[in-house]
Structure formats: structure tokens, C-alpha cells
Amino acid sequence: MKRIIRLGTRGSRLALIQAGWVRDKLKEVCPSAQVEIVPIQTKGDRMRTRSFGRYDDTGLFTKTIEDALLRNEVDAAVHSLKDLPTVQPAGLAVIAVPERLDPHDALVSRDGLAMEQIKEGMRVGTSSVRRRAQLLALNNEIDVVDLRGNLDTRIKRLSNGKFDAIVVAMAGLIRMRRDDVNAVPIPFETMLPAAGQGALAIEAREDDSKFVTLFAGLNHEESAVTTRAERMVLRLLGAGCHVPIGVLAEYVGGGDIRLRCGVFSRDGQTTIRASSVGSDAQDAVNEIVNKLDSQGARGLIDEPERNV
């Protein structure tokens, strides 16, 4: 492939690092590839100082990039998979999911605190309604404070003493090589991640067979299967990006897939949890959705106003 391959991405430092990683991996599988990274400002980037929790928007960090794909302004796009809506625009498809990094959330503090050391009145920063709800479910006396900005900005505000701790994705710390901070992974029993957290998605026009073939070498089948199952749970429940829901799929012994999911009210006072294990991902998805439905999860998802 002689012509330049245009990779669309957000322009944040983390997004550019992710796109650069995809570029380098692509050149490993296709040494002759010439790749240009094309930064694109998304609606979510323009709303950086506002809380997303009160908006029913989808695709805040992806739609502008997808529009560029559909207009043939870029050839493929690199997304954080957790940002990608479960229903994609007609004509586009996720053509590869590279190997997923650690999906844990992490508690970052100046002193390396673990979650059990977070006490009443401590200020914990996060911009995620999912993280906020699970923090309050653990201890409703925690002062959960909205924290916007990129990862470096959030860490700087912690260092300046504005927070006792912040919650961020482990994968972001790994990709940005922020091993200089005191980060303690939060156990999944305490905080379930967002669907697809820690994974990248490479998206392209589904009829563009040359790129579908080219990027196939970057796909990691286990990561693709587990994240697809997580996203399917959200889709079947009708849960959007800004619903307090955590879900994790993992391979366990014997090749089975285990799914865990929690649906929360925004104040953390109502929690619905379920799990399932199966040799077939679709069966495991159907089982956990049925269990959540039987406990009233869909009703909790459909009542955002009472949770504000």
C-alpha cells in the first residue's frame, strides 16, 4: 500500500499516544505502510469544562471523527473503546481491537491510599458518573467532586492539594507512563469498569476491504470477544455512555467467559448486581441481562432524573 494511510484521532496527549502506538504496530505488520495521524477536535473536547453527567449525548468523543471517516477525510480512526457508542453509524465497523491493557480503575493519591483508607469527608475527584456512583455506594460520606481535564491536568490538581485522591483508568496511566504517581488498582469487587475500558478500537468504512485486511493483524481475539460481550450487555439493557453501569468480561478456566455487571443509581444508594459464566459469550450475555432485568435494572436505567 503506497499511499499515505490517514489515522483520525482526538488531539489529546493520550489519544495521540494511542494513535502513535497503532501507527507503530501497523508498520510492524506492514513495513511499507506510510501513516499520517490526523488530530480531530470532538464535541467532548469542546465541553471539557462542563460535566457530561447531565447530558444525554452519545458519541461525544467519537462522532466528529466518525463523520470524517464517512466523508473519506481519514481512512481509519483510533478510539478508546469505552467512548464508542454500542450502535455505530451505518457504513462503519470496528475492524480491530488490539490487546487490552489493565481494565481496572485506579485510586491515585499523594500517599498511595487504598480504597478502604478513604474516610468520611475526603475529597475524591472524578468526572465519571459510573465511578461517582460506585464511590458513593461504598461510602456515601465521601465528598465526590467533579474533576475535568486531561490526565496530566487531573494529576496536577491532585498534587496541588485540591483533592485527597482521584480515580482514573489504569490503562491511561500505563499508556502515558505515569509510573511516577501513587496509583492503587481498585478491586473489581469494589468498582467495575466501563465497557471496553483499557481497550482501543480501530474503526473504518466496512466496505473498504483493503483497510479491513490491513488492520486485521492488530486484532487480539480474546480482547475483541470480551469487550464485544461487555458492549452487548449495554446495548441489550439500553444503557448509554452516561449511565452508572460497570461491566467486565473475562476468560476463566476451561475457556469459559465470566461476566460481572453492576447498575447503580447516581447517588449510589441503589445497586443491582449480577454475574454469569458460559462457554458461549452470547449465552453469558443473555443470562446476565435476564438476571439484571429480573431485579429491575432496566427501570433504574430509565429513571435518570431521580438520580441527579
C-alpha positions as CSV (number, residue, x, y, z in Angstrom):
1,M,0.0,0.0,0.0
2,K,1.8,3.0,-1.3
3,R,-0.4,6.0,-0.4
4,I,-0.5,7.6,3.0
5,I,-2.9,6.0,5.5
6,R,-4.7,8.7,7.4
7,L,-5.5,7.8,11.0
8,G,-8.1,10.0,12.7
9,T,-8.0,10.6,16.4
10,R,-8.7,13.1,19.2
11,G,-5.9,15.6,19.8
12,S,-5.3,15.0,23.5
13,R,-1.9,13.7,24.5
14,L,-3.3,10.3,25.5
15,A,-5.2,10.0,22.2
16,L,-2.1,10.9,20.2
17,I,-0.1,8.3,22.2
18,Q,-2.7,5.7,21.4
19,A,-2.7,6.6,17.7
20,G,1.1,6.6,17.6
21,W,1.1,3.1,19.1
22,V,-1.4,1.9,16.4
23,R,0.8,3.5,13.7
24,D,3.9,1.7,15.0
25,K,2.2,-1.6,15.3
26,L,0.8,-1.2,11.8
27,K,4.3,-0.6,10.4
28,E,5.4,-3.8,12.1
29,V,2.8,-5.9,10.2
30,C,3.2,-3.8,7.1
31,P,6.7,-2.2,6.9
32,S,5.9,-0.3,3.7
33,A,2.9,1.5,5.3
34,Q,3.1,5.3,5.4
35,V,0.9,6.6,8.2
36,E,-0.3,10.1,9.0
37,I,-2.0,10.9,12.3
38,V,-4.9,13.4,11.8
39,P,-6.0,15.1,15.1
40,I,-9.7,16.0,15.2
41,Q,-11.4,18.1,17.8
42,T,-14.6,16.4,19.1
43,K,-17.7,17.8,20.8
44,G,-16.5,16.3,24.1
45,D,-13.2,18.1,23.8
46,R,-15.1,21.4,23.4
47,M,-17.1,20.6,26.5
48,R,-14.1,19.9,28.7
49,T,-15.1,22.3,31.4
50,R,-18.7,21.0,31.7
51,S,-20.0,17.9,33.4
52,F,-21.2,15.2,31.0
53,G,-23.3,13.5,33.6
54,R,-26.3,15.8,33.0
55,Y,-26.2,15.3,29.2
56,D,-27.9,12.5,27.3
57,D,-25.5,12.8,24.5
58,T,-23.7,9.9,22.8
59,G,-20.6,9.9,20.8
60,L,-19.2,13.0,22.5
61,F,-15.6,11.9,21.7
62,T,-16.2,9.9,18.6
63,K,-19.0,11.3,16.3
64,T,-16.9,14.1,14.7
65,I,-14.2,11.5,13.9
66,E,-16.8,9.1,12.5
67,D,-18.2,11.9,10.3
68,A,-14.7,12.5,8.9
69,L,-14.4,8.7,8.2
70,L,-17.7,8.8,6.3
71,R,-16.6,11.8,4.3
72,N,-13.4,10.0,3.4
73,E,-11.2,12.6,5.1
74,V,-9.5,9.8,7.1
75,D,-9.0,6.1,6.3
76,A,-9.4,4.7,9.8
77,A,-10.0,6.0,13.3
78,V,-8.4,5.1,16.7
79,H,-10.8,5.4,19.7
80,S,-10.7,4.5,23.3
81,L,-13.3,1.7,23.0
82,K,-15.2,2.8,26.1
83,D,-16.0,6.1,24.4
84,L,-17.5,4.4,21.3
85,P,-21.4,4.1,21.3
86,T,-22.6,0.5,21.1
87,V,-24.5,1.3,17.9
88,Q,-22.3,2.6,15.2
89,P,-23.3,4.7,12.1
90,A,-24.3,2.8,9.0
91,G,-21.3,2.0,6.9
92,L,-18.7,2.0,9.7
93,A,-17.4,-1.0,11.7
94,V,-14.8,-1.8,14.4
95,I,-12.3,-3.7,12.3
96,A,-9.7,-4.4,15.1
97,V,-9.4,-4.4,18.9
98,P,-5.7,-4.6,19.9
99,E,-4.8,-6.4,23.1
100,R,-6.5,-4.8,26.0
101,L,-4.5,-3.2,28.8
102,D,-5.4,-3.4,32.5
103,P,-9.2,-2.6,32.8
104,H,-9.0,-1.6,36.5
105,D,-9.8,1.8,37.8
106,A,-7.1,3.2,40.0
107,L,-7.1,5.4,43.1
108,V,-4.4,8.0,42.8
109,S,-3.3,9.9,45.9
110,R,-0.2,11.6,47.2
111,D,0.3,8.9,49.8
112,G,-0.7,5.7,47.9
113,L,-4.1,5.3,49.7
114,A,-6.2,2.2,49.1
115,M,-10.0,2.4,48.9
116,E,-10.5,1.2,52.5
117,Q,-8.5,4.2,53.6
118,I,-10.8,6.7,52.1
119,K,-12.7,8.1,55.0
120,E,-15.7,10.4,55.6
121,G,-15.3,13.9,54.2
122,M,-12.3,13.1,52.0
123,R,-12.4,14.8,48.6
124,V,-12.2,12.3,45.7
125,G,-12.2,13.7,42.1
126,T,-13.8,12.1,39.1
127,S,-15.7,13.2,36.0
128,S,-17.4,9.8,35.6
129,V,-21.0,9.1,36.8
130,R,-20.1,5.4,37.0
131,R,-17.2,6.0,39.3
132,R,-19.1,8.5,41.4
133,A,-22.0,6.1,41.9
134,Q,-19.7,3.3,43.0
135,L,-17.7,5.5,45.3
136,L,-21.0,6.6,47.0
137,A,-22.2,3.0,47.1
138,L,-19.1,2.2,49.1
139,N,-19.3,5.2,51.4
140,N,-21.9,7.9,51.0
141,E,-20.0,10.2,53.3
142,I,-17.2,10.6,50.7
143,D,-17.1,14.1,49.1
144,V,-17.1,13.1,45.4
145,V,-16.1,16.3,43.5
146,D,-16.3,16.8,39.7
147,L,-12.9,16.7,38.1
148,R,-12.5,17.5,34.4
149,G,-9.4,17.9,32.1
150,N,-6.9,15.5,30.7
151,L,-5.0,13.0,32.8
152,D,-2.0,15.3,33.4
153,T,-4.3,18.1,34.5
154,R,-6.1,15.9,36.9
155,I,-2.9,14.6,38.4
156,K,-1.6,18.2,38.7
157,R,-4.8,19.3,40.6
158,L,-4.2,16.3,43.0
159,S,-0.6,17.4,43.5
160,N,-1.7,20.9,44.3
161,G,-3.8,19.6,47.2
162,K,-7.2,20.2,45.8
163,F,-8.2,16.6,46.3
164,D,-7.3,13.8,48.7
165,A,-7.4,11.3,45.8
166,I,-8.7,11.0,42.2
167,V,-10.0,8.0,40.3
168,V,-8.7,7.3,36.8
169,A,-8.2,4.4,34.4
170,M,-5.1,2.2,35.0
171,A,-4.7,1.9,31.2
172,G,-4.3,5.6,30.8
173,L,-1.5,5.7,33.4
174,I,0.2,2.8,31.7
175,R,-0.1,4.3,28.2
176,M,1.2,7.7,29.4
177,R,3.9,6.0,31.5
178,R,2.8,7.8,34.7
179,D,4.6,5.4,37.0
180,D,5.7,8.5,39.0
181,V,2.3,8.7,40.7
182,N,1.0,6.6,43.6
183,A,-1.7,4.5,41.9
184,V,-3.5,1.6,43.6
185,P,-5.8,-0.6,41.4
186,I,-9.3,-0.7,42.8
187,P,-10.6,-4.3,43.0
188,F,-13.4,-5.3,40.7
189,E,-15.5,-6.3,43.7
190,T,-15.4,-2.6,44.7
191,M,-15.5,-0.9,41.3
192,L,-16.5,-2.4,38.0
193,P,-15.0,-0.7,34.9
194,A,-16.8,0.8,31.9
195,A,-17.5,-1.5,29.0
196,G,-14.3,-1.7,26.9
197,Q,-12.2,0.1,29.4
198,G,-8.5,-0.4,28.7
199,A,-9.0,-1.3,25.0
200,L,-8.6,0.5,21.8
201,A,-11.0,0.3,18.8
202,I,-9.9,0.8,15.2
203,E,-12.8,1.8,13.1
204,A,-13.1,2.0,9.3
205,R,-15.6,2.0,6.5
206,E,-16.9,-1.5,6.4
207,D,-16.8,-1.7,2.6
208,D,-13.2,-0.6,2.4
209,S,-11.7,-4.1,2.2
210,K,-8.1,-3.1,1.9
211,F,-8.1,-1.4,5.3
212,V,-10.2,-4.2,6.9
213,T,-7.5,-6.6,5.7
214,L,-4.6,-4.4,6.6
215,F,-5.6,-3.8,10.2
216,A,-6.6,-7.5,10.8
217,G,-3.1,-8.2,12.1
218,L,-3.6,-5.8,15.0
219,N,-6.7,-7.6,16.3
220,H,-6.4,-9.5,19.6
221,E,-9.2,-12.1,19.6
222,E,-9.6,-12.5,23.3
223,S,-9.8,-8.7,23.8
224,A,-12.3,-8.4,20.9
225,V,-14.6,-11.2,22.3
226,T,-14.7,-9.9,25.9
227,T,-15.2,-6.3,25.0
228,R,-17.9,-7.2,22.5
229,A,-19.7,-9.1,25.2
230,E,-19.5,-6.1,27.6
231,R,-20.8,-3.7,24.9
232,M,-23.6,-6.2,24.1
233,V,-24.8,-6.1,27.7
234,L,-25.1,-2.3,27.5
235,R,-26.9,-2.5,24.2
236,L,-29.4,-5.1,25.3
237,L,-30.1,-3.1,28.5
238,G,-30.5,0.2,26.5
239,A,-27.7,1.8,28.6
240,G,-25.9,4.8,27.1
241,C,-22.4,6.1,27.8
242,H,-23.5,8.3,30.8
243,V,-25.5,5.6,32.8
244,P,-23.8,4.5,36.0
245,I,-23.1,0.9,34.9
246,G,-20.0,-1.2,35.2
247,V,-19.4,-4.4,33.3
248,L,-16.5,-6.8,32.9
249,A,-16.0,-9.9,30.8
250,E,-13.0,-12.2,31.4
251,Y,-11.9,-15.6,30.3
252,V,-11.8,-18.1,33.2
253,G,-10.7,-21.8,33.5
254,G,-11.7,-24.1,30.7
255,G,-12.2,-21.3,28.2
256,D,-15.5,-20.1,29.8
257,I,-16.3,-16.4,29.8
258,R,-17.4,-14.8,33.1
259,L,-19.4,-11.6,33.1
260,R,-20.0,-9.3,36.0
261,C,-22.2,-6.2,35.9
262,G,-23.5,-3.6,38.3
263,V,-26.2,-1.0,37.7
264,F,-26.3,1.9,40.1
265,S,-28.4,5.0,41.0
266,R,-26.3,8.2,40.7
267,D,-26.4,8.7,44.4
268,G,-25.1,5.1,44.9
269,Q,-28.0,4.2,47.2
270,T,-29.5,1.6,44.8
271,T,-27.3,-1.2,43.5
272,I,-28.2,-4.1,41.2
273,R,-25.5,-6.7,40.5
274,A,-25.4,-10.0,38.6
275,S,-22.9,-12.4,37.1
276,S,-22.9,-15.2,34.6
277,V,-20.5,-17.8,33.3
278,G,-20.7,-19.7,30.0
279,S,-18.7,-21.3,27.2
280,D,-20.5,-19.1,24.7
281,A,-20.3,-15.3,25.0
282,Q,-23.8,-14.7,23.7
283,D,-25.3,-17.1,26.2
284,A,-23.4,-15.5,29.1
285,V,-24.6,-12.1,27.9
286,N,-28.3,-13.3,27.7
287,E,-28.1,-14.8,31.1
288,I,-26.7,-11.8,32.9
289,V,-29.1,-9.4,31.1
290,N,-32.0,-11.6,32.2
291,K,-30.8,-11.6,35.8
292,L,-30.4,-7.8,35.8
293,D,-33.9,-7.4,34.2
294,S,-35.4,-9.6,36.9
295,Q,-34.0,-7.3,39.6
296,G,-35.4,-4.2,37.9
297,A,-32.1,-2.9,36.3
298,R,-33.9,-1.5,33.2
299,G,-36.2,0.6,35.3
300,L,-33.2,2.1,37.1
301,I,-31.5,2.8,33.8
302,D,-34.7,4.5,32.5
303,E,-35.1,6.8,35.5
304,P,-32.1,9.3,35.2
305,E,-34.0,12.3,36.7
306,R,-34.4,10.7,40.1
307,N,-30.7,10.0,40.2
308,V,-29.4,13.5,39.6
